[in-house]
Amino acid sequence: MVPVVFLGADASGAARAAGSGQIVMVVDVVDMSTTLEAALDEGALAVYGAAPDDARPPVPVDPAQVGRLAGKKACTGGSGVIIIAEPRTGSDRERLSRVQKVLRGIRESGARLEGVFPNLGAETVTLADFRKRVVVAVSYAGGVAFDAALTAGAPAVLTGTVARTRKKKGRASALSAANRAFAAARRWQRDVTVVAASASSLEDLLAAEYIFKLLLDKIRI
C-alpha cells in the first residue's frame, strides 16, 4: 500500500483524520512537539499529549485515558512518567491544577510519577533525566490535538517539529518527523494526516506543510 498524506489543523482536524482511520502527526512548534522531540533525543521511552483539565475543545478528549496509557507503557518498560505542563512561567501549583485528570489516569495504572515540569521547548530536557521515561505533554494546542486524535481512535498518534533541539540542527528535526510518520504508515498500512496544532499559529501551519512535503518526497521514492 502506498500511503496518502493529508494536511489538517486544530483538534477537530486531528479527530476527523483519526476517525477515518488515519495516523495523525501533531505539529506544535511552540512548544509541545519541540519539547517531545527533545525528550525523544534524550532517550524517552514514549511520548504522549493530553488536554489540560479546563480545555474545552469542540471534539471529545480524555486526558485520564492518556494518563492510563502512558502509565501502562511506563509499567511495561519498568520506568516512570514525567508530565510537562503549562504555564511556562507560572507556579508548580498552577501546573498541577491543570493536570489532575492525567494524574488520575497515571495513578490508576500503578505507574510512578517522576515529576511535573514546565513546557520550555528544547530546554525542557535540562530539568530532569528523560532517558527511558514516558513523557506526557499537557498543553492547550498540541496536547489537545493529540488527545483528540487518540480519543477518536487513531491507530497511532505522533508528534513532529521543525525547531532545533540540543541534538538536532538544520532540517534534522523535520526529517526525523517525516521518517517517524513514514515508518508508522508502513507499519500500520494507513494514510497519514499532518496536523498543525493551531490554525491560528503561522509557525505550526508552515511547519506542518514542510513536514508534509518531506513525507511526500519519501513516499514518492
KAPE-V69156 format. One record per run of one state. SS is the DSSP state (a for helix, b for strand, c for the rest). FROM is the first residue (numbers start at 1). TO is the last residue. If there is no record, write none. Layout:
SS/FROM/TO  SS/FROM/TO
//
This chain:
c/1/4  b/5/9  a/10/19  c/20/22  b/23/27  c/28/31  a/32/41  c/42/45  b/46/50  c/51/62  a/63/76  c/77/79  b/80/85  c/86/91  a/92/97  c/98/99  a/100/109  c/110/111  b/112/118  c/119/120  a/121/126  c/127/133  b/134/138  c/139/141  a/142/151  c/152/156  b/157/160  c/161/171  a/172/188  c/189/191  b/192/196  c/197/201  a/202/220  c/221/221
//
